[in-house]
Amino acid sequence: MDRNTIFGGNPLGVILRLAVISIVVGIVMKALGIDLGNFFQRVNELLRNLYDLGFGAIEWVLEYMLLGALVVIPIWIIVRLANAGRSKSE
Protein backbone atom coordinates (compact mmCIF):
# COMPACT_ATOMS: atom_id res chain seq x y z
CA MET A 1 0.00 0.00 0.00
CA ASP A 2 1.31 3.40 -0.79
CA ARG A 3 0.71 6.47 1.38
CA ASN A 4 -1.63 8.14 -1.14
CA THR A 5 -4.02 5.21 -0.74
CA ILE A 6 -3.80 5.30 3.05
CA PHE A 7 -4.32 9.08 3.38
CA GLY A 8 -6.70 9.49 0.46
CA GLY A 9 -4.36 11.79 -1.43
CA ASN A 10 -1.14 13.68 -0.91
CA PRO A 11 -0.38 13.36 2.84
CA LEU A 12 0.61 17.03 3.21
CA GLY A 13 -2.57 18.16 1.45
CA VAL A 14 -4.70 15.87 3.61
CA ILE A 15 -3.07 17.18 6.79
CA LEU A 16 -3.65 20.80 5.71
CA ARG A 17 -7.32 20.11 4.85
CA LEU A 18 -7.85 18.36 8.19
CA ALA A 19 -6.23 21.30 10.00
CA VAL A 20 -8.48 23.86 8.26
CA ILE A 21 -11.62 21.77 8.88
CA SER A 22 -10.59 21.34 12.53
CA ILE A 23 -10.21 25.11 12.94
CA VAL A 24 -13.65 25.76 11.41
CA VAL A 25 -15.31 23.12 13.59
CA GLY A 26 -13.47 24.50 16.64
CA ILE A 27 -14.80 28.00 15.92
CA VAL A 28 -18.36 26.70 15.58
CA MET A 29 -18.07 24.66 18.79
CA LYS A 30 -16.66 27.62 20.71
CA ALA A 31 -19.53 29.79 19.42
CA LEU A 32 -21.94 27.17 20.79
CA GLY A 33 -20.24 27.39 24.19
CA ILE A 34 -18.40 24.09 23.98
CA ASP A 35 -14.76 24.10 24.98
CA LEU A 36 -12.18 21.52 26.01
CA GLY A 37 -13.20 21.74 29.66
CA ASN A 38 -16.87 20.88 29.17
CA PHE A 39 -16.82 18.85 25.96
CA PHE A 40 -17.51 15.47 27.56
CA GLN A 41 -20.07 17.01 29.91
CA ARG A 42 -21.93 18.43 26.88
CA VAL A 43 -21.77 15.09 25.05
CA ASN A 44 -23.16 13.38 28.16
CA GLU A 45 -25.99 15.96 28.37
CA LEU A 46 -26.75 15.50 24.67
CA LEU A 47 -26.98 11.72 25.01
CA ARG A 48 -29.13 12.04 28.14
CA ASN A 49 -31.48 14.49 26.39
CA LEU A 50 -31.80 12.19 23.38
CA TYR A 51 -32.55 9.27 25.70
CA ASP A 52 -35.17 11.31 27.57
CA LEU A 53 -36.64 12.54 24.30
CA GLY A 54 -37.07 8.97 23.08
CA PHE A 55 -38.92 7.89 26.20
CA GLY A 56 -40.86 11.17 26.21
CA ALA A 57 -42.11 10.34 22.72
CA ILE A 58 -43.15 6.85 23.83
CA GLU A 59 -44.98 8.33 26.83
CA TRP A 60 -46.72 10.82 24.51
CA VAL A 61 -47.87 8.06 22.15
CA LEU A 62 -49.11 5.86 25.00
CA GLU A 63 -51.05 8.73 26.55
CA TYR A 64 -52.90 9.49 23.32
CA MET A 65 -53.43 5.81 22.60
CA LEU A 66 -55.04 5.24 26.00
CA LEU A 67 -57.16 8.35 25.63
CA GLY A 68 -58.39 7.19 22.23
CA ALA A 69 -58.95 3.66 23.53
CA LEU A 70 -61.42 5.05 26.07
CA VAL A 71 -63.70 5.84 23.12
CA VAL A 72 -62.69 3.28 20.48
CA ILE A 73 -62.81 0.08 22.55
CA PRO A 74 -66.37 0.55 23.91
CA ILE A 75 -67.65 1.44 20.42
CA TRP A 76 -65.89 -1.65 18.99
CA ILE A 77 -67.45 -3.87 21.66
CA ILE A 78 -70.93 -2.45 20.97
CA VAL A 79 -70.52 -2.97 17.20
CA ARG A 80 -69.25 -6.54 17.71
CA LEU A 81 -72.17 -7.38 20.01
CA ALA A 82 -74.64 -5.82 17.58
CA ASN A 83 -73.17 -7.79 14.67
CA ALA A 84 -73.18 -11.01 16.72
CA GLY A 85 -76.85 -10.50 17.62
CA ARG A 86 -77.72 -9.81 13.99
CA SER A 87 -75.82 -12.91 12.78
CA LYS A 88 -77.68 -15.22 15.19
CA SER A 89 -81.12 -13.86 14.23
CA GLU A 90 -80.49 -14.31 10.48
Biopython code that builds the backbone (N, CA, C, O; Angstrom):
import numpy as np
from Bio.PDB.StructureBuilder import StructureBuilder

atoms = [
    (1, "MET", "N", (0.837, -1.187, 0.000)),
    (1, "MET", "CA", (0.000, 0.000, 0.000)),
    (1, "MET", "C", (0.877, 1.244, 0.000)),
    (1, "MET", "O", (1.854, 1.334, 0.743)),
    (2, "ASP", "N", (0.516, 2.182, -0.831)),
    (2, "ASP", "CA", (1.310, 3.403, -0.786)),
    (2, "ASP", "C", (0.579, 4.451, 0.050)),
    (2, "ASP", "O", (-0.610, 4.305, 0.332)),
    (3, "ARG", "N", (1.272, 5.478, 0.434)),
    (3, "ARG", "CA", (0.711, 6.467, 1.377)),
    (3, "ARG", "C", (-0.430, 7.271, 0.787)),
    (3, "ARG", "O", (-1.271, 7.759, 1.542)),
    (4, "ASN", "N", (-0.500, 7.433, -0.532)),
    (4, "ASN", "CA", (-1.633, 8.144, -1.135)),
    (4, "ASN", "C", (-2.927, 7.368, -0.930)),
    (4, "ASN", "O", (-3.990, 7.960, -0.743)),
    (5, "THR", "N", (-2.834, 6.042, -0.964)),
    (5, "THR", "CA", (-4.019, 5.210, -0.741)),
    (5, "THR", "C", (-4.458, 5.285, 0.715)),
    (5, "THR", "O", (-5.651, 5.364, 1.007)),
    (6, "ILE", "N", (-3.493, 5.259, 1.624)),
    (6, "ILE", "CA", (-3.803, 5.296, 3.052)),
    (6, "ILE", "C", (-4.425, 6.636, 3.434)),
    (6, "ILE", "O", (-5.439, 6.655, 4.131)),
    (7, "PHE", "N", (-3.849, 7.751, 3.000)),
    (7, "PHE", "CA", (-4.321, 9.082, 3.379)),
    (7, "PHE", "C", (-5.463, 9.587, 2.499)),
    (7, "PHE", "O", (-6.160, 10.523, 2.889)),
    (8, "GLY", "N", (-5.667, 9.011, 1.359)),
    (8, "GLY", "CA", (-6.701, 9.485, 0.458)),
    (8, "GLY", "C", (-6.216, 10.629, -0.411)),
    (8, "GLY", "O", (-7.026, 11.418, -0.897)),
    (9, "GLY", "N", (-4.947, 10.732, -0.610)),
    (9, "GLY", "CA", (-4.358, 11.787, -1.427)),
    (9, "GLY", "C", (-2.978, 12.104, -0.921)),
    (9, "GLY", "O", (-2.402, 11.344, -0.142)),
    (10, "ASN", "N", (-2.446, 13.218, -1.358)),
    (10, "ASN", "CA", (-1.142, 13.680, -0.907)),
    (10, "ASN", "C", (-1.197, 13.901, 0.604)),
    (10, "ASN", "O", (-2.042, 14.662, 1.074)),
    (11, "PRO", "N", (-0.313, 13.253, 1.382)),
    (11, "PRO", "CA", (-0.379, 13.363, 2.839)),
    (11, "PRO", "C", (-0.317, 14.802, 3.355)),
    (11, "PRO", "O", (-1.032, 15.146, 4.297)),
    (12, "LEU", "N", (0.517, 15.639, 2.760)),
    (12, "LEU", "CA", (0.612, 17.025, 3.215)),
    (12, "LEU", "C", (-0.698, 17.771, 2.940)),
    (12, "LEU", "O", (-1.155, 18.552, 3.774)),
    (13, "GLY", "N", (-1.293, 17.531, 1.780)),
    (13, "GLY", "CA", (-2.567, 18.160, 1.450)),
    (13, "GLY", "C", (-3.681, 17.701, 2.386)),
    (13, "GLY", "O", (-4.514, 18.501, 2.812)),
    (14, "VAL", "N", (-3.689, 16.416, 2.699)),
    (14, "VAL", "CA", (-4.699, 15.874, 3.609)),
    (14, "VAL", "C", (-4.543, 16.488, 4.990)),
    (14, "VAL", "O", (-5.534, 16.863, 5.617)),
    (15, "ILE", "N", (-3.314, 16.594, 5.470)),
    (15, "ILE", "CA", (-3.070, 17.177, 6.793)),
    (15, "ILE", "C", (-3.514, 18.636, 6.826)),
    (15, "ILE", "O", (-4.113, 19.076, 7.807)),
    (16, "LEU", "N", (-3.225, 19.394, 5.762)),
    (16, "LEU", "CA", (-3.646, 20.799, 5.711)),
    (16, "LEU", "C", (-5.169, 20.921, 5.685)),
    (16, "LEU", "O", (-5.732, 21.771, 6.376)),
    (17, "ARG", "N", (-5.847, 20.072, 4.887)),
    (17, "ARG", "CA", (-7.316, 20.109, 4.853)),
    (17, "ARG", "C", (-7.910, 19.762, 6.214)),
    (17, "ARG", "O", (-8.848, 20.415, 6.670)),
    (18, "LEU", "N", (-7.364, 18.736, 6.860)),
    (18, "LEU", "CA", (-7.852, 18.363, 8.188)),
    (18, "LEU", "C", (-7.639, 19.489, 9.198)),
    (18, "LEU", "O", (-8.485, 19.719, 10.062)),
    (19, "ALA", "N", (-6.508, 20.192, 9.089)),
    (19, "ALA", "CA", (-6.233, 21.303, 9.997)),
    (19, "ALA", "C", (-7.239, 22.437, 9.794)),
    (19, "ALA", "O", (-7.747, 22.994, 10.767)),
    (20, "VAL", "N", (-7.529, 22.781, 8.542)),
    (20, "VAL", "CA", (-8.484, 23.855, 8.257)),
    (20, "VAL", "C", (-9.883, 23.462, 8.727)),
    (20, "VAL", "O", (-10.575, 24.268, 9.348)),
    (21, "ILE", "N", (-10.303, 22.238, 8.439)),
    (21, "ILE", "CA", (-11.619, 21.770, 8.876)),
    (21, "ILE", "C", (-11.696, 21.765, 10.400)),
    (21, "ILE", "O", (-12.729, 22.122, 10.966)),
    (22, "SER", "N", (-10.616, 21.365, 11.069)),
    (22, "SER", "CA", (-10.593, 21.340, 12.532)),
    (22, "SER", "C", (-10.736, 22.745, 13.104)),
    (22, "SER", "O", (-11.420, 22.936, 14.109)),
    (23, "ILE", "N", (-10.100, 23.728, 12.476)),
    (23, "ILE", "CA", (-10.213, 25.112, 12.939)),
    (23, "ILE", "C", (-11.649, 25.605, 12.788)),
    (23, "ILE", "O", (-12.192, 26.228, 13.700)),
    (24, "VAL", "N", (-12.264, 25.327, 11.643)),
    (24, "VAL", "CA", (-13.646, 25.762, 11.410)),
    (24, "VAL", "C", (-14.588, 25.112, 12.411)),
    (24, "VAL", "O", (-15.438, 25.790, 12.988)),
    (25, "VAL", "N", (-14.451, 23.814, 12.625)),
    (25, "VAL", "CA", (-15.305, 23.117, 13.592)),
    (25, "VAL", "C", (-15.051, 23.647, 14.999)),
    (25, "VAL", "O", (-15.989, 23.795, 15.782)),
    (26, "GLY", "N", (-13.803, 23.933, 15.327)),
    (26, "GLY", "CA", (-13.467, 24.498, 16.638)),
    (26, "GLY", "C", (-14.126, 25.857, 16.853)),
    (26, "GLY", "O", (-14.606, 26.144, 17.949)),
    (27, "ILE", "N", (-14.154, 26.692, 15.820)),
    (27, "ILE", "CA", (-14.795, 28.003, 15.922)),
    (27, "ILE", "C", (-16.294, 27.837, 16.162)),
    (27, "ILE", "O", (-16.869, 28.517, 17.012)),
    (28, "VAL", "N", (-16.920, 26.939, 15.418)),
    (28, "VAL", "CA", (-18.361, 26.701, 15.579)),
    (28, "VAL", "C", (-18.652, 26.176, 16.984)),
    (28, "VAL", "O", (-19.597, 26.632, 17.628)),
    (29, "MET", "N", (-17.850, 25.222, 17.467)),
    (29, "MET", "CA", (-18.072, 24.664, 18.794)),
    (29, "MET", "C", (-17.886, 25.721, 19.881)),
    (29, "MET", "O", (-18.652, 25.761, 20.844)),
    (30, "LYS", "N", (-16.891, 26.561, 19.735)),
    (30, "LYS", "CA", (-16.660, 27.624, 20.715)),
    (30, "LYS", "C", (-17.825, 28.611, 20.702)),
    (30, "LYS", "O", (-18.226, 29.110, 21.754)),
    (31, "ALA", "N", (-18.371, 28.895, 19.515)),
    (31, "ALA", "CA", (-19.527, 29.789, 19.417)),
    (31, "ALA", "C", (-20.747, 29.174, 20.097)),
    (31, "ALA", "O", (-21.603, 29.904, 20.598)),
    (32, "LEU", "N", (-20.841, 27.854, 20.124)),
    (32, "LEU", "CA", (-21.936, 27.168, 20.795)),
    (32, "LEU", "C", (-21.689, 26.993, 22.293)),
    (32, "LEU", "O", (-22.525, 26.428, 22.998)),
    (33, "GLY", "N", (-20.552, 27.474, 22.775)),
    (33, "GLY", "CA", (-20.240, 27.390, 24.193)),
    (33, "GLY", "C", (-19.589, 26.094, 24.619)),
    (33, "GLY", "O", (-19.568, 25.769, 25.806)),
    (34, "ILE", "N", (-19.059, 25.355, 23.670)),
    (34, "ILE", "CA", (-18.403, 24.090, 23.978)),
    (34, "ILE", "C", (-16.895, 24.306, 23.906)),
    (34, "ILE", "O", (-16.368, 24.737, 22.880)),
    (35, "ASP", "N", (-16.212, 24.004, 25.001)),
    (35, "ASP", "CA", (-14.760, 24.101, 24.981)),
    (35, "ASP", "C", (-14.160, 22.803, 25.505)),
    (35, "ASP", "O", (-14.884, 21.857, 25.815)),
    (36, "LEU", "N", (-12.839, 22.763, 25.600)),
    (36, "LEU", "CA", (-12.178, 21.520, 26.007)),
    (36, "LEU", "C", (-12.573, 21.094, 27.416)),
    (36, "LEU", "O", (-12.610, 19.902, 27.721)),
    (37, "GLY", "N", (-12.866, 22.064, 28.270)),
    (37, "GLY", "CA", (-13.203, 21.743, 29.656)),
    (37, "GLY", "C", (-14.554, 21.080, 29.823)),
    (37, "GLY", "O", (-14.726, 20.253, 30.719)),
    (38, "ASN", "N", (-15.520, 21.425, 28.977)),
    (38, "ASN", "CA", (-16.865, 20.881, 29.173)),
    (38, "ASN", "C", (-17.342, 20.023, 28.003)),
    (38, "ASN", "O", (-18.536, 19.745, 27.892)),
    (39, "PHE", "N", (-16.434, 19.603, 27.139)),
    (39, "PHE", "CA", (-16.821, 18.845, 25.959)),
    (39, "PHE", "C", (-17.528, 17.544, 26.332)),
    (39, "PHE", "O", (-18.614, 17.261, 25.827)),
    (40, "PHE", "N", (-16.920, 16.757, 27.210)),
    (40, "PHE", "CA", (-17.512, 15.468, 27.559)),
    (40, "PHE", "C", (-18.781, 15.646, 28.387)),
    (40, "PHE", "O", (-19.693, 14.823, 28.308)),
    (41, "GLN", "N", (-18.844, 16.710, 29.176)),
    (41, "GLN", "CA", (-20.070, 17.009, 29.911)),
    (41, "GLN", "C", (-21.200, 17.318, 28.928)),
    (41, "GLN", "O", (-22.324, 16.855, 29.117)),
    (42, "ARG", "N", (-20.916, 18.092, 27.886)),
    (42, "ARG", "CA", (-21.926, 18.430, 26.881)),
    (42, "ARG", "C", (-22.356, 17.199, 26.084)),
    (42, "ARG", "O", (-23.537, 17.052, 25.768)),
    (43, "VAL", "N", (-21.424, 16.326, 25.760)),
    (43, "VAL", "CA", (-21.769, 15.093, 25.048)),
    (43, "VAL", "C", (-22.669, 14.231, 25.928)),
    (43, "VAL", "O", (-23.643, 13.653, 25.445)),
    (44, "ASN", "N", (-22.347, 14.144, 27.217)),
    (44, "ASN", "CA", (-23.160, 13.383, 28.156)),
    (44, "ASN", "C", (-24.567, 13.976, 28.248)),
    (44, "ASN", "O", (-25.548, 13.232, 28.245)),
    (45, "GLU", "N", (-24.679, 15.306, 28.329)),
    (45, "GLU", "CA", (-25.986, 15.964, 28.368)),
    (45, "GLU", "C", (-26.768, 15.703, 27.082)),
    (45, "GLU", "O", (-27.974, 15.457, 27.125)),
    (46, "LEU", "N", (-26.090, 15.756, 25.949)),
    (46, "LEU", "CA", (-26.745, 15.501, 24.673)),
    (46, "LEU", "C", (-27.316, 14.089, 24.629)),
    (46, "LEU", "O", (-28.469, 13.896, 24.243)),
    (47, "LEU", "N", (-26.519, 13.110, 25.020)),
    (47, "LEU", "CA", (-26.983, 11.724, 25.013)),
    (47, "LEU", "C", (-28.133, 11.519, 25.984)),
    (47, "LEU", "O", (-29.083, 10.796, 25.682)),
    (48, "ARG", "N", (-28.053, 12.157, 27.157)),
    (48, "ARG", "CA", (-29.130, 12.040, 28.141)),
    (48, "ARG", "C", (-30.416, 12.679, 27.613)),
    (48, "ARG", "O", (-31.501, 12.128, 27.801)),
    (49, "ASN", "N", (-30.304, 13.836, 26.954)),
    (49, "ASN", "CA", (-31.485, 14.491, 26.390)),
    (49, "ASN", "C", (-32.103, 13.660, 25.270)),
    (49, "ASN", "O", (-33.327, 13.572, 25.173)),
    (50, "LEU", "N", (-31.278, 13.053, 24.430)),
    (50, "LEU", "CA", (-31.796, 12.189, 23.376)),
    (50, "LEU", "C", (-32.512, 10.973, 23.969)),
    (50, "LEU", "O", (-33.564, 10.563, 23.477)),
    (51, "TYR", "N", (-31.940, 10.407, 25.020)),
    (51, "TYR", "CA", (-32.555, 9.270, 25.704)),
    (51, "TYR", "C", (-33.910, 9.670, 26.292)),
    (51, "TYR", "O", (-34.907, 8.966, 26.133)),
    (52, "ASP", "N", (-33.919, 10.827, 26.982)),
    (52, "ASP", "CA", (-35.170, 11.306, 27.568)),
    (52, "ASP", "C", (-36.195, 11.638, 26.494)),
    (52, "ASP", "O", (-37.388, 11.387, 26.669)),
    (53, "LEU", "N", (-35.739, 12.196, 25.395)),
    (53, "LEU", "CA", (-36.644, 12.536, 24.302)),
    (53, "LEU", "C", (-37.290, 11.282, 23.733)),
    (53, "LEU", "O", (-38.482, 11.282, 23.428)),
    (54, "GLY", "N", (-36.522, 10.226, 23.591)),
    (54, "GLY", "CA", (-37.069, 8.974, 23.082)),
    (54, "GLY", "C", (-38.158, 8.430, 23.976)),
    (54, "GLY", "O", (-39.222, 8.045, 23.491)),
    (55, "PHE", "N", (-37.910, 8.391, 25.284)),
    (55, "PHE", "CA", (-38.921, 7.891, 26.199)),
    (55, "PHE", "C", (-40.057, 8.881, 26.363)),
    (55, "PHE", "O", (-41.186, 8.477, 26.640)),
    (56, "GLY", "N", (-39.788, 10.170, 26.197)),
    (56, "GLY", "CA", (-40.859, 11.165, 26.211)),
    (56, "GLY", "C", (-41.811, 10.958, 25.050)),
    (56, "GLY", "O", (-43.022, 11.121, 25.197)),
    (57, "ALA", "N", (-41.267, 10.599, 23.894)),
    (57, "ALA", "CA", (-42.107, 10.340, 22.723)),
    (57, "ALA", "C", (-42.957, 9.099, 22.940)),
    (57, "ALA", "O", (-44.126, 9.074, 22.556)),
    (58, "ILE", "N", (-42.383, 8.074, 23.549)),
    (58, "ILE", "CA", (-43.145, 6.851, 23.831)),
    (58, "ILE", "C", (-44.266, 7.162, 24.818)),
    (58, "ILE", "O", (-45.392, 6.695, 24.647)),
    (59, "GLU", "N", (-43.962, 7.945, 25.845)),
    (59, "GLU", "CA", (-44.977, 8.330, 26.829)),
    (59, "GLU", "C", (-46.100, 9.120, 26.154)),
    (59, "GLU", "O", (-47.275, 8.915, 26.459)),
    (60, "TRP", "N", (-45.740, 10.024, 25.235)),
    (60, "TRP", "CA", (-46.721, 10.823, 24.509)),
    (60, "TRP", "C", (-47.645, 9.935, 23.692)),
    (60, "TRP", "O", (-48.862, 10.118, 23.708)),
    (61, "VAL", "N", (-47.067, 8.969, 22.975)),
    (61, "VAL", "CA", (-47.867, 8.058, 22.150)),
    (61, "VAL", "C", (-48.792, 7.214, 23.024)),
    (61, "VAL", "O", (-49.968, 7.049, 22.699)),
    (62, "LEU", "N", (-48.277, 6.684, 24.121)),
    (62, "LEU", "CA", (-49.106, 5.859, 24.998)),
    (62, "LEU", "C", (-50.256, 6.656, 25.602)),
    (62, "LEU", "O", (-51.368, 6.142, 25.730)),
    (63, "GLU", "N", (-49.997, 7.901, 25.971)),
    (63, "GLU", "CA", (-51.046, 8.734, 26.551)),
    (63, "GLU", "C", (-52.194, 8.939, 25.561)),
    (63, "GLU", "O", (-53.362, 8.788, 25.918)),
    (64, "TYR", "N", (-51.858, 9.282, 24.320)),
    (64, "TYR", "CA", (-52.897, 9.492, 23.320)),
    (64, "TYR", "C", (-53.588, 8.186, 22.938)),
    (64, "TYR", "O", (-54.788, 8.173, 22.662)),
    (65, "MET", "N", (-52.834, 7.091, 22.922)),
    (65, "MET", "CA", (-53.426, 5.806, 22.600)),
    (65, "MET", "C", (-54.445, 5.408, 23.664)),
    (65, "MET", "O", (-55.539, 4.952, 23.329)),
    (66, "LEU", "N", (-54.104, 5.573, 24.933)),
    (66, "LEU", "CA", (-55.035, 5.238, 26.004)),
    (66, "LEU", "C", (-56.257, 6.144, 25.988)),
    (66, "LEU", "O", (-57.376, 5.688, 26.225)),
    (67, "LEU", "N", (-56.046, 7.420, 25.711)),
    (67, "LEU", "CA", (-57.160, 8.351, 25.627)),
    (67, "LEU", "C", (-58.107, 7.966, 24.497)),
    (67, "LEU", "O", (-59.325, 7.981, 24.678)),
    (68, "GLY", "N", (-57.563, 7.624, 23.341)),
    (68, "GLY", "CA", (-58.390, 7.188, 22.225)),
    (68, "GLY", "C", (-59.066, 5.866, 22.502)),
    (68, "GLY", "O", (-60.199, 5.645, 22.074)),
    (69, "ALA", "N", (-58.379, 4.975, 23.221)),
    (69, "ALA", "CA", (-58.948, 3.659, 23.530)),
    (69, "ALA", "C", (-60.172, 3.783, 24.428)),
    (69, "ALA", "O", (-61.051, 2.922, 24.391)),
    (70, "LEU", "N", (-60.244, 4.839, 25.235)),
    (70, "LEU", "CA", (-61.425, 5.047, 26.070)),
    (70, "LEU", "C", (-62.685, 5.205, 25.235)),
    (70, "LEU", "O", (-63.779, 4.902, 25.711)),
    (71, "VAL", "N", (-62.554, 5.669, 24.009)),
    (71, "VAL", "CA", (-63.699, 5.839, 23.117)),
    (71, "VAL", "C", (-63.796, 4.674, 22.137)),
    (71, "VAL", "O", (-64.887, 4.151, 21.910)),
    (72, "VAL", "N", (-62.689, 4.267, 21.562)),
    (72, "VAL", "CA", (-62.692, 3.281, 20.482)),
    (72, "VAL", "C", (-63.101, 1.895, 20.975)),
    (72, "VAL", "O", (-63.926, 1.240, 20.338)),
    (73, "ILE", "N", (-62.555, 1.444, 22.072)),
    (73, "ILE", "CA", (-62.812, 0.084, 22.552)),
    (73, "ILE", "C", (-64.290, -0.127, 22.894)),
    (73, "ILE", "O", (-64.863, -1.126, 22.460)),
    (74, "PRO", "N", (-64.935, 0.769, 23.654)),
    (74, "PRO", "CA", (-66.370, 0.545, 23.909)),
    (74, "PRO", "C", (-67.211, 0.542, 22.631)),
    (74, "PRO", "O", (-68.134, -0.262, 22.503)),
    (75, "ILE", "N", (-66.905, 1.425, 21.692)),
    (75, "ILE", "CA", (-67.648, 1.436, 20.422)),
    (75, "ILE", "C", (-67.424, 0.130, 19.676)),
    (75, "ILE", "O", (-68.371, -0.417, 19.113)),
    (76, "TRP", "N", (-66.205, -0.383, 19.656)),
    (76, "TRP", "CA", (-65.891, -1.647, 18.987)),
    (76, "TRP", "C", (-66.668, -2.796, 19.620)),
    (76, "TRP", "O", (-67.209, -3.653, 18.921)),
    (77, "ILE", "N", (-66.718, -2.803, 20.962)),
    (77, "ILE", "CA", (-67.448, -3.870, 21.660)),
    (77, "ILE", "C", (-68.929, -3.808, 21.308)),
    (77, "ILE", "O", (-69.546, -4.840, 21.042)),
    (78, "ILE", "N", (-69.508, -2.602, 21.304)),
    (78, "ILE", "CA", (-70.927, -2.453, 20.968)),
    (78, "ILE", "C", (-71.199, -2.928, 19.547)),
    (78, "ILE", "O", (-72.182, -3.629, 19.310)),
    (79, "VAL", "N", (-70.340, -2.555, 18.597)),
    (79, "VAL", "CA", (-70.516, -2.973, 17.202)),
    (79, "VAL", "C", (-70.392, -4.482, 17.081)),
    (79, "VAL", "O", (-71.178, -5.104, 16.367)),
    (80, "ARG", "N", (-69.425, -5.087, 17.760)),
    (80, "ARG", "CA", (-69.248, -6.543, 17.710)),
    (80, "ARG", "C", (-70.468, -7.250, 18.287)),
    (80, "ARG", "O", (-70.939, -8.237, 17.721)),
    (81, "LEU", "N", (-70.981, -6.753, 19.408)),
    (81, "LEU", "CA", (-72.165, -7.376, 20.012)),
    (81, "LEU", "C", (-73.383, -7.209, 19.115)),
    (81, "LEU", "O", (-74.199, -8.123, 18.992)),
    (82, "ALA", "N", (-73.505, -6.041, 18.486)),
    (82, "ALA", "CA", (-74.637, -5.815, 17.582)),
    (82, "ALA", "C", (-74.546, -6.740, 16.372)),
    (82, "ALA", "O", (-75.550, -7.312, 15.947)),
    (83, "ASN", "N", (-73.359, -6.885, 15.826)),
    (83, "ASN", "CA", (-73.172, -7.787, 14.671)),
    (83, "ASN", "C", (-73.384, -9.249, 15.078)),
    (83, "ASN", "O", (-73.918, -10.022, 14.283)),
    (84, "ALA", "N", (-72.993, -9.642, 16.257)),
    (84, "ALA", "CA", (-73.183, -11.005, 16.724)),
    (84, "ALA", "C", (-74.670, -11.293, 16.912)),
    (84, "ALA", "O", (-75.140, -12.378, 16.568)),
    (85, "GLY", "N", (-75.414, -10.329, 17.456)),
    (85, "GLY", "CA", (-76.850, -10.504, 17.623)),
    (85, "GLY", "C", (-77.552, -10.574, 16.286)),
    (85, "GLY", "O", (-78.500, -11.344, 16.132)),
    (86, "ARG", "N", (-77.120, -9.806, 15.332)),
    (86, "ARG", "CA", (-77.716, -9.808, 13.988)),
    (86, "ARG", "C", (-77.406, -11.119, 13.280)),
    (86, "ARG", "O", (-78.267, -11.652, 12.580)),
    (87, "SER", "N", (-76.204, -11.649, 13.443)),
    (87, "SER", "CA", (-75.820, -12.912, 12.777)),
    (87, "SER", "C", (-76.641, -14.078, 13.314)),
    (87, "SER", "O", (-77.029, -14.952, 12.538)),
    (88, "LYS", "N", (-76.916, -14.120, 14.607)),
    (88, "LYS", "CA", (-77.684, -15.217, 15.195)),
    (88, "LYS", "C", (-79.145, -15.168, 14.766)),
    (88, "LYS", "O", (-79.769, -16.214, 14.587)),
    (89, "SER", "N", (-79.699, -13.971, 14.598)),
    (89, "SER", "CA", (-81.118, -13.863, 14.232)),
    (89, "SER", "C", (-81.345, -14.158, 12.753)),
    (89, "SER", "O", (-82.470, -14.467, 12.361)),
    (90, "GLU", "N", (-80.315, -14.071, 11.930)),
    (90, "GLU", "CA", (-80.485, -14.311, 10.484)),
    (90, "GLU", "C", (-80.403, -15.728, 10.130)),
    (90, "GLU", "O", (-80.526, -16.079, 8.957)),
]
sb = StructureBuilder()
sb.init_structure("model")
sb.init_model(0)
sb.init_chain("A")
sb.init_seg("    ")
for serial, (resi, resn, name, xyz) in enumerate(atoms, 1):
    if name == "N":
        sb.init_residue(resn, " ", resi, " ")
    sb.init_atom(name, np.array(xyz, "f"), 0.0, 1.0, " ", f" {name:<3s}", serial, name[0])
structure = sb.get_structure()
